[in-house]
Amino acid sequence: MSSDHPTTVPDTEYRGLIGLLPVRVRPYALLARLDRPIGWWLLFWPCSWGVALAGGALSHWTLLLWFLLGAVAMRGAGCVYNDIVDRDLDKKVERTRTRPLASGEISLKAAWVWLLLLCGIGLLVWLQLNLTAKLVSLASLALVAGYPFMKRITWWPQAWLGMVFSWGALVGWLAIDAAFSLPMLLIYGGSIAWVIGFDTIYALQDREDDALVGIRSSALRLGDNLRFGVLGFYLVALAGWAGAFWMLRPQGLALVALLPVALHLLWQVSTLNSEDGEDALRKFRSNRFAGLLMFLACFVLGQAG
C-alpha cells in the first residue's frame, strides 16, 4: 500500500503516528479508522458528560481515561463491523472504495479477527464498571449490530447512530450514580439530536453517490431544507441539555454554562455551505470542540452540585 493511498479519503489524518506503522499493519489501523480520531472523540464526549454531570469528573477521573480507551477500541470495532457488512456497497462509493476490506487489502477472515481483538479491549473497559452500568452498556450491542442495515431501510440512519453514539451518556452517569433519573435521560436525548445534526452535515459529502447506489440518509431526505433541519436538531439538543441542567440546579447561571456550546452549534449552521463537501467536513469535525464545551459545562455544574 503506497503512503499516499489514504489521501483519497478526504477526512483521513493519515500522516503522523499511523504513517509510522509498519506497512503490513497500516491497513488494520485504517480499517478501525485510527487515522480519523474525530470518531472516537464523538463517541467519548457523551460518556464524559454523564460522568461529569453526575459529579464524578474529579473523584473518578481514571474512569474518564478508561472511557477514552473504550471509545477508541469500540469505535474501531464498530467501523470494522460496519465495513464487513457494507463491503459490497463500499466498492460502489467513491469515498469508501479504497477502504481496506472493500479494496481487498484485508481478507474477511482477518477483519473478523481484528474485530474480536478490539472487542477484547472493550471488555477490559467494561470490567471497570459497576453492575448497573455494565448491564446498560450491554444493551447497546443490539443497536450497534443493527446500525449498518439502517441506511438500507430508513431515511434516518443518523437517528439510529445517535442512539448508539449517545449511549455512553447513560453508561457514564450510571457508573457514578447507579440510580436512573430524568436529567440523565435528557442528556441522552439531547445527545441523540446533536448526533443527528452533525452526522447529517457529514452525510453531505456522499449525497450524489448515496443517491446513485440507493443508500438513504437524512441529508438526502432533508434536501433543500437541510440547514433548517440541522438547526432544529441542534435546538432540540440544547433544549434537552438545558432541561437536565435546570432540574439539577434551577438557576439561570446553570443555563449560562451552555452558552458557549450553543453559540458554537449556531455558528456551524449559520456558516455551513451545503454545496461544499470540504466545508461540511470542517463543520462536522468542529463537533470535537463542541463536545469539549459541553463537557466543561457538565463539569462546572457537576462540581457545583
C-alpha positions as CSV (number, residue, x, y, z in Angstrom):
1,M,0.0,0.0,0.0
2,S,1.5,3.3,-1.0
3,S,1.9,6.0,1.5
4,D,-0.4,8.4,-0.4
5,H,-3.3,5.9,-0.8
6,P,-5.4,7.1,2.2
7,T,-5.4,10.7,0.9
8,T,-8.2,9.7,-1.5
9,V,-10.4,9.7,1.6
10,P,-11.0,13.4,2.5
11,D,-11.4,13.1,6.2
12,T,-8.3,11.0,6.9
13,E,-5.5,12.1,9.2
14,Y,-3.1,9.6,7.8
15,R,0.2,11.4,8.4
16,G,1.7,11.2,11.8
17,L,1.7,8.1,14.0
18,I,-0.3,6.0,11.5
19,G,2.3,6.7,8.8
20,L,5.0,5.4,11.1
21,L,3.4,2.0,11.5
22,P,4.8,-1.0,9.5
23,V,3.3,-1.2,6.1
24,R,1.5,-4.5,6.9
25,V,-0.1,-3.0,10.0
26,R,-1.4,0.2,8.4
27,P,-4.5,-1.4,6.7
28,Y,-5.7,-2.6,10.1
29,A,-5.3,0.9,11.6
30,L,-7.2,2.3,8.6
31,L,-10.0,-0.4,8.9
32,A,-10.5,0.7,12.5
33,R,-10.4,4.4,11.4
34,L,-7.5,5.1,13.7
35,D,-6.4,7.7,11.2
36,R,-9.7,9.6,11.9
37,P,-9.7,10.4,15.6
38,I,-12.8,12.6,15.3
39,G,-14.9,9.4,15.5
40,W,-13.7,8.3,18.9
41,W,-13.8,11.8,20.3
42,L,-17.5,12.0,19.3
43,L,-18.1,8.6,21.0
44,F,-16.2,9.6,24.1
45,W,-17.7,13.0,24.8
46,P,-21.2,11.7,25.8
47,C,-19.5,9.3,28.2
48,S,-17.6,12.2,29.8
49,W,-20.8,14.3,30.1
50,G,-22.5,11.6,32.1
51,V,-19.5,11.2,34.4
52,A,-19.1,15.0,34.9
53,L,-22.8,15.9,35.3
54,A,-23.2,13.1,37.9
55,G,-20.3,14.8,39.8
56,G,-17.6,12.2,39.2
57,A,-15.1,14.1,36.9
58,L,-12.6,14.6,39.7
59,S,-13.4,11.8,42.1
60,H,-13.4,9.2,39.3
61,W,-11.0,10.8,36.8
62,T,-9.4,7.5,36.0
63,L,-12.8,6.3,34.7
64,L,-12.6,9.0,32.1
65,L,-9.4,7.5,30.9
66,W,-11.0,4.1,30.7
67,F,-13.9,5.5,28.7
68,L,-11.5,7.2,26.3
69,L,-9.7,3.9,25.7
70,G,-13.1,2.2,25.3
71,A,-14.2,4.8,22.8
72,V,-11.1,4.3,20.7
73,A,-11.5,0.5,20.8
74,M,-15.2,0.2,20.3
75,R,-15.4,2.9,17.7
76,G,-12.8,0.9,15.8
77,A,-14.7,-2.3,16.4
78,G,-17.9,-0.6,15.1
79,C,-16.1,0.6,12.0
80,V,-14.7,-2.9,11.3
81,Y,-18.1,-4.5,11.7
82,N,-19.7,-1.8,9.5
83,D,-17.2,-2.4,6.8
84,I,-17.7,-6.2,7.0
85,V,-21.5,-5.6,6.4
86,D,-21.0,-2.9,3.8
87,R,-18.0,-4.2,1.9
88,D,-20.0,-4.6,-1.4
89,L,-21.7,-1.2,-1.1
90,D,-18.3,0.5,-0.2
91,K,-16.9,-0.7,-3.6
92,K,-19.6,1.5,-5.3
93,V,-19.0,4.7,-3.4
94,E,-16.0,6.9,-4.4
95,R,-15.1,7.9,-0.8
96,T,-15.2,4.3,0.5
97,R,-14.0,2.1,-2.3
98,T,-10.4,2.3,-1.1
99,R,-11.2,1.0,2.4
100,P,-9.0,-2.0,3.2
101,L,-11.8,-4.6,3.2
102,A,-13.6,-3.2,0.1
103,S,-10.3,-2.9,-1.8
104,G,-9.1,-6.4,-0.8
105,E,-6.1,-5.3,1.2
106,I,-7.5,-7.2,4.2
107,S,-9.4,-10.5,4.0
108,L,-12.8,-11.0,5.5
109,K,-11.3,-13.6,8.0
110,A,-8.6,-11.2,9.1
111,A,-11.2,-8.5,9.6
112,W,-13.2,-10.7,11.9
113,V,-10.1,-11.5,14.0
114,W,-9.3,-7.8,14.2
115,L,-12.9,-7.1,15.3
116,L,-12.6,-9.7,18.1
117,L,-9.3,-8.2,19.3
118,L,-10.8,-4.7,19.5
119,C,-13.8,-6.1,21.4
120,G,-11.4,-7.7,23.9
121,I,-10.1,-4.2,24.7
122,G,-13.7,-3.1,25.2
123,L,-14.3,-6.0,27.5
124,L,-11.4,-4.8,29.7
125,V,-13.0,-1.4,30.0
126,W,-16.4,-2.9,30.7
127,L,-14.9,-4.7,33.7
128,Q,-14.2,-1.4,35.3
129,L,-17.9,-0.5,35.6
130,N,-20.4,-1.2,38.4
131,L,-23.2,-3.7,37.8
132,T,-25.8,-1.3,36.6
133,A,-23.5,0.4,34.1
134,K,-22.4,-3.0,32.9
135,L,-25.9,-4.2,32.2
136,V,-26.9,-0.9,30.4
137,S,-23.8,-0.9,28.3
138,L,-24.5,-4.5,27.1
139,A,-28.0,-3.3,26.0
140,S,-26.3,-1.1,23.4
141,L,-24.9,-4.1,21.5
142,A,-28.3,-4.6,19.7
143,L,-28.2,-1.0,18.5
144,V,-24.6,-1.4,17.3
145,A,-25.4,-4.6,15.4
146,G,-28.4,-3.0,13.7
147,Y,-26.8,0.2,12.6
148,P,-25.1,-0.9,9.3
149,F,-28.5,-2.0,8.0
150,M,-30.4,1.2,8.7
151,K,-29.2,3.1,5.7
152,R,-31.0,0.4,3.6
153,I,-34.4,0.7,5.3
154,T,-34.8,4.2,6.6
155,W,-34.0,7.8,5.5
156,W,-32.9,8.4,9.1
157,P,-29.9,6.1,9.8
158,Q,-28.5,9.2,11.6
159,A,-31.1,8.8,14.3
160,W,-30.0,5.2,14.9
161,L,-26.4,6.3,15.0
162,G,-27.5,9.0,17.5
163,M,-28.8,6.3,19.9
164,V,-25.6,4.3,19.5
165,F,-23.1,7.2,19.9
166,S,-25.0,8.8,22.8
167,W,-25.4,5.6,24.8
168,G,-22.2,6.4,26.7
169,A,-24.0,9.3,28.4
170,L,-26.2,6.7,30.2
171,V,-23.3,4.5,31.0
172,G,-21.1,7.4,32.2
173,W,-23.8,8.7,34.5
174,L,-24.7,5.2,35.9
175,A,-21.0,4.4,36.5
176,I,-21.1,7.3,39.1
177,D,-24.7,7.2,40.2
178,A,-26.5,3.8,39.7
179,A,-29.9,5.4,40.0
180,F,-31.9,6.2,36.8
181,S,-33.0,9.8,36.6
182,L,-34.8,12.2,34.3
183,P,-31.7,14.5,33.9
184,M,-29.7,11.5,32.7
185,L,-32.3,10.7,30.1
186,L,-32.5,14.4,29.0
187,I,-28.7,14.4,28.4
188,Y,-29.0,11.2,26.4
189,G,-31.9,12.6,24.3
190,G,-30.2,15.8,23.7
191,S,-27.1,13.9,22.6
192,I,-29.1,11.9,20.1
193,A,-30.3,15.2,18.5
194,W,-26.8,16.5,18.4
195,V,-25.5,13.4,16.6
196,I,-28.3,13.6,14.1
197,G,-27.4,17.2,13.4
198,F,-23.6,16.7,12.9
199,D,-24.0,13.4,11.0
200,T,-26.4,15.0,8.6
201,I,-23.7,17.5,7.9
202,Y,-21.2,14.7,7.4
203,A,-23.5,12.9,5.0
204,L,-23.4,16.0,2.7
205,Q,-20.1,14.6,1.3
206,D,-21.9,11.5,-0.1
207,R,-25.2,12.7,-1.3
208,E,-24.6,12.1,-5.0
209,D,-23.0,8.6,-4.5
210,D,-25.7,7.7,-2.0
211,A,-28.5,8.6,-4.4
212,L,-26.9,6.5,-7.2
213,V,-26.4,3.3,-5.1
214,G,-29.6,3.6,-3.1
215,I,-28.2,4.5,0.3
216,R,-30.6,6.6,2.4
217,S,-29.6,9.5,4.6
218,S,-31.0,12.4,6.4
219,A,-29.0,14.7,4.1
220,L,-31.0,13.4,1.1
221,R,-34.3,13.4,3.0
222,L,-34.0,17.0,4.1
223,G,-32.9,18.2,0.7
224,D,-33.1,22.0,0.4
225,N,-34.3,22.2,4.0
226,L,-31.1,20.7,5.4
227,R,-29.9,23.9,7.1
228,F,-33.2,24.3,8.9
229,G,-33.3,20.6,9.7
230,V,-29.8,20.7,11.3
231,L,-30.7,23.8,13.2
232,G,-33.9,22.1,14.5
233,F,-31.9,19.1,15.8
234,Y,-29.3,21.3,17.5
235,L,-32.1,23.3,19.2
236,V,-33.7,20.1,20.4
237,A,-30.2,19.1,21.8
238,L,-29.8,22.3,23.6
239,A,-33.3,22.1,25.0
240,G,-32.7,18.7,26.4
241,W,-29.4,19.7,27.9
242,A,-30.9,22.9,29.4
243,G,-33.8,20.8,30.9
244,A,-31.3,18.5,32.6
245,F,-29.2,21.4,33.9
246,W,-32.3,23.1,35.2
247,M,-33.5,20.0,37.0
248,L,-30.2,19.6,38.7
249,R,-29.7,23.3,39.5
250,P,-32.8,25.5,38.9
251,Q,-30.8,28.8,38.5
252,G,-30.2,30.9,35.5
253,L,-26.4,30.6,35.9
254,A,-26.7,26.9,35.2
255,L,-28.1,27.6,31.8
256,V,-25.3,30.2,31.2
257,A,-22.9,27.3,31.2
258,L,-24.5,26.1,28.0
259,L,-24.0,29.4,26.2
260,P,-20.5,28.5,24.6
261,V,-21.7,25.3,23.1
262,A,-24.9,26.9,22.0
263,L,-23.0,29.6,20.2
264,H,-20.7,27.1,18.6
265,L,-23.6,25.0,17.2
266,L,-25.3,28.1,15.9
267,W,-22.0,29.1,14.2
268,Q,-21.9,25.7,12.4
269,V,-25.4,26.1,11.0
270,S,-25.1,29.8,10.1
271,T,-21.8,29.3,8.1
272,L,-22.5,25.9,6.6
273,N,-22.1,25.7,2.9
274,S,-24.1,22.6,1.9
275,E,-22.7,22.6,-1.6
276,D,-19.1,22.3,-0.4
277,G,-18.0,18.9,0.9
278,E,-14.8,20.3,2.4
279,D,-16.8,22.9,4.4
280,A,-19.2,20.2,5.6
281,L,-16.2,18.1,6.7
282,R,-14.8,21.1,8.6
283,K,-18.1,21.8,10.4
284,F,-18.5,18.1,11.2
285,R,-15.0,17.9,12.7
286,S,-15.6,21.0,14.8
287,N,-18.0,19.0,16.9
288,R,-15.0,17.7,18.7
289,F,-14.7,21.2,20.1
290,A,-18.5,21.3,20.7
291,G,-18.2,18.1,22.8
292,L,-15.4,19.7,24.9
293,L,-17.5,22.8,25.5
294,M,-20.4,20.6,26.7
295,F,-18.1,18.6,28.9
296,L,-16.8,21.8,30.6
297,A,-20.5,22.9,31.2
298,C,-21.2,19.5,32.7
299,F,-18.1,19.7,34.8
300,V,-18.9,23.1,36.2
301,L,-22.5,22.1,37.1
302,G,-21.5,18.6,38.4
303,Q,-18.8,20.1,40.7
304,A,-21.1,22.9,41.9
305,G,-23.8,20.4,42.9
